[in-house]
């Protein structure tokens, strides 16, 4: 077996040959700090191009252009009360303007980069295996390509056609596993099978256990949310809540950052009502693509949760049509929503719509008013789900004004606070204990670390505190590659 030093030499050589420079977390958080020479090169590069310079576009602050954009403020939407039916301000960060159209290029950045710069992954002999329920393996395949690595993607066979086609186009090796969004164990089983078959030539980067997934959101998404609140706040404004669907729990890492800045915020984790694992230790299939269920991710800090909410996937799919069908958009304008805002609703993918519903439920649960602000995200946009709209047309027929009116009334104006649980200490501990059955019994984690996640006050904070150290390691690695100096 080769030493890490030998592997690192291979990695440095590969990066030099392929013109790869790796951004720091600080640069992804604040693109103003990116060297001017790199910004100049980006002016001739498309947002989705397979160009290593697009590593520097792993940020919430890309100019919303397909080609040659620079950097500006965080991309977000502030929802009007005419659409939400609540007095609280709901603000959603928009993921469409990342490369691949999803912020998952950030979630996959750390797991691969950390191994590359420490000699734990050899891009010349190993493949990065990305077990996922959709966007994570897309982000992993994209980052792998930009970093000179080969990728393997595993995702459920019932995910949207657009995901599979894009992965094939980018050259990833693709495996479809049985089931839908919530069939996560089948993904893990396939990953184990591939590792058993191929040995050390495959390295598994599992979003549900990679702390670097949460670390990116802590460092980059958390600060982006803070900035947006600062843009939007008025004299009496307060940051009152954050709603995010559980998924891999990576995005929830931003709430650890926000809790430090705003200790009184309420953090609500959402899940599909059809698969209520946190709420009821339940199981089942659902249609909210982007939030894998039936288990609790290893990287989910349950101690930082205040509530859990179940989101009915039927409401999500109905709103998908209201926000995107011409008759639905026309009805929203009739109800007083600004036409310019209505035209932006396709910036919400399916999980983004679920996050909007959950944010409304959170606002209603605490009877929030115009001084309260709730933050959430749209991981991706409807660009990745056009086949789902066509499927609903085939299933239920053409959309009309009557359907739009019924959906607006039921799925927006009359959202209720049912299937919500405000958590006691032992509610949180019960949910945390569910990790045992997946991670200890099936995935080889230790009881000692499971207990440390709950009882050790420094377990989570010490890991997030490593971000500055990783930035220094990235800078040192770039110097060894020898390309960065001409840009400084």
Secondary structure, 3 states (H helix, E strand, C coil): CCCHHHHHHHHHHHHHHCCCCCCCHHHHHCHHHCCHHHHHHHCCCECCCCCHHHHHHCCCCECCCCECCCECCCCEEEECHHHHCCCCEEEEEECCCCHHHCCHHHHHHHHHHHHHHCCCCCCCCCEEEEECCCHHHHHHHHHHHHCCCEEEEEEECCCCHHHHHHHHHHCCEEEEECCCCCCHHHHHHHHHHHHHHHHHHEEECCCCCCHHHHHHHHHHHHHHHHHHHHHHCCCCCEEEEEEEECCCCCCCHHHHHHHHHCCCCEEEEEEEHHHCHHHHCCCCCCCCCCCCCCCCCCCCCHHHCCEEEEECHHHHHHHHHHHHCHHHHHHHHHCCCCHHHHCCHHHCCHHHHHHHHHHHHHHHHCCCCCCEEEEEEECCCHHHCHHHHHHHHHHHCCCCHHHHHHHHHHHHHCCCCCCEEECCHHHHHHHHHCHHHHHHCCCCCCHHHHHHHHHCCCHHHHHHCCHHHHHHHHHHHHHHHCCHHHHC
